[in-house]
Amino acid sequence: MFFDDYLKLVLLYIWNPLIESVHDLQQVVGLPNVAKALGVKPFSAGSFSESVRVFDPEQLKPIIKELAGELSIKDARLDAIQSELKHVLTLVDGTVLRGLSNLARRGMDHRRNTTRDGRGVYGWRLHTQLDLATFSPHRLDRTGARNAGENRENNVLRASLQAGHCYVGDGGYADRSLFDDIVQADSSYVMRAAENSVFEVVEERLLSQEALDAGVVRDTLVQLEKTRPDSHGVRRVELQVTPHLRRRRKRVEQSDRIILYTCLVDLPAELIALIYLQRYTVELFFRVFKQLLGMRHLLSQRPEGLDIQIYCTVIVCLLIQCISGKRPNKAMRNIVGWYLLGLAEAQDVINFLNKPDNTGVKKRAKDELWKKLGVE
C-alpha cells in the first residue's frame, strides 16, 4: 500500500457516514465501481495497519496551509477587531482525544484522569492554534493526555511562539512568564485568569459607555507577582457575565466575573472583551473536528496513523469551507457525502447551502418577550 492509497481510504472514511471501521473500508473497496473510482486495490487489515510505519504525516501540512490560504470568513465583528489590532487573532486551547487504543496505555503521559471506580482514562491531547479569520488550525501539536510538565498547555504554546499573533486562551495559559515570552516574541495576548490571582494596582482607568455596554466593570494597569526585571506592563480587564454553574466532584461553583490579562494597553476595553468572546470559536472547531474524526473508532492505533487521520480531518474541514463558504459542521459533511455517493444531486447541495441561518432566532425572540414582560 502506498501513501496516496492510504490517504484515499482515510478520506473516504471521513466523508462517508456509512463507513465506521477498517472492515467497512475493505468491504467497500471490494466493490468494482468504488475500486475503479479511487484507484485502490483490495487490501488486508495487516497491510493497512503496518503501512503507517513508513508514512510521514508531515507531508500533509503544506496541503493544509495551501487550503487555509484560500479561505477568509467574513465577520463584521472580526473586521472591527482586526482594524484596531495589528496581530492575527490566534485562539489557543487543547482537547483530549479518547480512543479505544492499547497504545495510549503504554505511557503514563497518556493517562488523563481516573474514574470514580479507579479505572484510568487514557488518550491524547491535541494542542491547537486556531486562525480565527479562516476557522482553520494554524498549528496542531499532539502530546500525551496528561496536562503536566512539557505537555502542559502553557509549555506547549511557549515552545511554538511566533511573531505577529495575538494569542487568546483560557485559564490554562495564565502564566506570568509565558506572558513575557509572548511579548518578547513580538506578539500579544488576551488570557483569562483566576479571580484570586495576586496583583498590585498601578493605575485605575475610567470606563467609557461602550465598555460598560460590553459588560466591562473594571479596567486597570497592574503589576503581577513574581515579576521579572524585563517584564512588560500588564492590563487587567474584568467582565460582568451571567453566573455559570461549574459542577465538580465535591462542590458546585459559580462566578459572575471573567478576569482577563493582556498586554494591549491602548486597545479599547470593549474590544478586549470582544476578542475574548471569540475564544469560544475554538470550542466549536473541536466539536466539528471530533464529529468528523469519528471518535468512537480510530483507524490506526499507531501515532503516525493517528496524525494522518487528524490531518485528513482538517483537510475535510477546509474543503467543506471551500465548497460552502461557511464554517463546517456534520450536516454539511453528510450532504456532500450523499452527493459523492450519488444519492443527492448538485442542486440538493446548493439548496442545503442556501438555507437561511436561523441560529439563535428562538433565543432572541424569547429574550425580547422577557424584555416586554419586564416593561409591562
N, C-alpha and C positions, 0 to 999 in steps of 0.2 A: 504493500500500500504506500502511495506517495502522499506528500503533504497536501497537495491540492485535492486529492481524493478524500482525505480525512476532513478537510475543511468543508467540502461539499456536503458530507454526511452530517457534520455538526450543524451547519446552516439549515439543512433540510429538517433536522430535529427541532431546531428553534422555530422555524417558520410554520411547520405543520403541527397543529394541535392534536392530531390523531396519533402521532409518534411519541411514545413515552419511554422507550428503552433501546438499548443496542439490539435486542432481539427484534423489536419492531423495525429497526433500520434494516436488519438482514432480510426480513420478510419483504419490505417494500422495494429493496434493490433487486430482489428476485423477480420482480415484475418487469417484463421486457421493455415496456414504454418508459418506465422510470429509469432503468439502467441506461437506456439509449439517450434520454434527455440529460442525465447527469454525466454520462461518460464514465461511470463507475461500475466495475465488475463485482459480482458476488464475493463476499469476504467472510472470513471466520472471525469469531469473537476474540480469539487469541491474537490474530494479526492486528485487529483494531486496538486492543489493549496495549500490546507491546510496541506498536509503531511510534507512539508518542515519545519514546525514549530518544529518538534521533531527530525529532522535530523541534524547531526553535520558535516559540511563541512570539519572540521579539520582532519577527518579520511582519507581524500583523499591525504593529504600531504605526508605520508610515501610512498604511491604508486608513487607519482611524484618523490620523492627522489630516490626511487629504480630504476625507469626507467632512470632518468638522470644519475645515476651512471654507466649505461651500455653504455653511449654514449661518443664519442670523435670524433669531426670533424677535419680532417687533413687539415692544412693550413700552408704553408711554412712560410708566414709572421708571423703568430701567434707563430710558433715554434721559430722563431728568437727573438721575444719579450720575450717569456717565458724562453729562455735560459739565458737572462740577468736579468730577473725580478723574484724575489722570491715569489711575491704575485699572487693570482689568479685574472685575469682581470675580473672585475665586472662592467658592464655597467648599470648606473642608470638613470632612466627617468620616467616620468609619462605621462599618456594619459587619455583623458576624454571618458568615455563610455556613449553615449547618447542613451537612450531607451525610448519608449513610456510608461512611468510608472508614475502613480499618486504618488507613494511613494517618488519619487525624489522631489516633490513639497512640502513635509511636513516640510522640514527644510531648512533654508536659506543657510546652508553649501552645499546644493546640487545645489544651483544656481551658474552657472559658469559665465554667461555673460548676456548681454541684446542686443537684436537685434535693428536695426535702427528704427523699428516701436514701440519699447518699450516693446516687449514681452520678458519674461525671458527664458534663455537657461539652462536647468536642466540636471543633470546626475550624474555620479560617476567618481571619479578619481582613476585610477589604478596605484599605485607606484610599479615599477618593478626593481628588481636587476637581470640582465641577466648574466649568466655564459657564457662567450664568447667561451670557449673551447667546450661546449656541445650544445650551442644555446638553452638553457633551463633556465627558471627562477630559480634563487637561492632563491628568496623571492618575494611574492606578497602581497601588502597591499592595501585594498580598503578603500577609505575615501570619504567624500563629494567632489563635483566637485570644490568648491571654493579653490583656491590656496592661502590660508591665514591661519594665526595662527598655530595651531597644525597640520593642514592639508597641510601646505606649504611643498614643496618638500624637502627643506633642513632640516626641522624639523623632517619629517618622516624618512629620512635617518639617522639623528642623533640618533633617538630612537632605531635604529636597527643595529648599527655598530657592526662589528665582526672583530676579528684579522685575518690577513693573506690575506686580499683583497686589490686590487688596484682599487679604485672607480673612474670611468671615467664618467663625466657628463658635461652638458651644463651650460649656464649662470645662470640657476635657482638654482644652488648649489654653486654659488660664494659667500661664506660666510666665513669670516676670522675665526670666532670662530669654524665653522664646520671643517675647515682645521686642527685646533689644536686638536679637538676631534678625528678626524680620526687618526692622528699620535699617540695620547695617547692610542688609541685602538689597537696599533701595526699593523696599516695598512698604506696604501699610497693612493695618489690621483693624478689625472690629470683632472683639471677642466677648463672650458672656462670661461672667464671674459669679462666684457665690456672694450672697448678701452679707455674709460675715467676714468678707475679705478685709484685711487691715490696710488702712491708708491714712494719709495726713493731708488735709485740705490746704492747697496753695492759693486758690482763687475761686470764689463763687461767681457764677455768671448769671446774668439776667436772662429770663426765658421770653422769647417772642410769642406772639399769639399763635403763629404757625406751629411752634414747638409744643405749646400747650394743647393745641388741637390734635397733635400726633401722639399725645399721651406722655410727653416728657415732663417729669416733675422736678428734676434736678440736673444741673449741668455744672461740673466743677473741674478744675485742674488739680490734680492730686500728685502726691509722691507715695509710691508703694514701699512696703518694707523690703529689706534686703536689696536695696538699690545699688547698682554698680556705678563706679565713678563716671563711666562714659554713657550712662543711661539718658534716655530722651524724656521729654515731658509727656505725661500720661493724662488723658482726659477720661472722666467718669461721667457717664450719662445714665440716669435712672428713668425707667419707663413704668407707668402705671398700667397694669393689664388686668383682665378678668381672672380671678383666682382659679387655678387649675390644680385639681387633686392629684397627688402622686402617691400611689399605694405601694408601700414597702412591706416587707415580711412582718415587721413588728409594729408599724405605725402608719398613719396616713398624714402626709404633709400637704400644705397648700401655701402658695405665696402669690401676692398681687404685685410683685416688683420684678423687673428684669434689670440686672446691672450689667452695663456694657463698658468695656475699656477700649480705648482707641488712641492712636497717635494722630488722628485727623483733627487737629485742634482748631482749624479755621473753617471746617465744614459746618453748615447749619445743623443744629441738633435734630431737627425733624428729618433731615436726610440720613443722619446716623441711625435713627430709628427705622427708617425705610430700608436701609442697607441690611440691617439685621433681620427685618421681616422677610427679606428674600432668602435667608438661610434655609427656611423650611422647604425651599425648592429641592434641596438635595435629598430630603426625605421622600419627596415624590419620585425623584430619579431612582432611589433604592427600591421603592415599591414596584415601579415598572420594570426595573432591572431584574428583580427576583422573580417577577411573574414570567418574564421571557426566559430567564435562565433555567427555570424548571427545578426548583429547589428540592422537590421530592426525590429526584433521581439525578445524580451526576454521571455523565457518560464515562468518565475516567476517574480512577482513584489516585492517579499519579499527579504530582504538582504541575508537570508540563501540560497534561491533558486538561486540568482544571483551568490553567491560564488560557489555553486555547479556547475553551468554552466561554470564559469570561470575555475575552476579546471579540469572539464571534457574536456574543450577545450585544456588546457595544456597537458593533458594525450593524446589526439588525436595527438597533435603536436609531442610529444615524440614517440608515436607509429609509426607515419609516418617516423620519422628518423630511428627508429629501423628496419623498413621494407626496407627503401630505402638507408640508409646510407648517405642521403643528407638532406640539410635544407628543411623543409616542405614548401609547397605552396598550393594554392587552387586546381591547376591542379592535384597534387598528391592525395589530398583528394578525388577528383572526380573519378579518375581511380580506387582507392581502393574501393570507394563506388559502382561503377559499377560492380566491381568484387564480392562484397558481395551480390549485387542484382542478380548475375548470368548472367549479360549482358556482362561481359568481362571474358575472360579466363585467367588463370595464366600466359600464355605466353604473353598475351597482356600487363599485368602489367610489366613483365620483359622487354619487348621491350620498353615500355614507360620509365622505369627507366634507360635503357641503351642508351637512346638518347643523343647525344653529347650536351654539354652545350655551346651554341653559344652566351651567354650573352656578350654584348659589342663588338661583332665581327664587326658589321657595324660601330660602333663609332670609333673603332681603325682603320678600313680601311679608314674612312673619314679623320681622323687625319693625317694618313700617306699621303693621297692625298694632304692635305693642306701643309704639310711639303715639298713635292716635288714641288708644285707650288711656294712655298716661295723660294726654292733653285733656281729654274729657273728664 
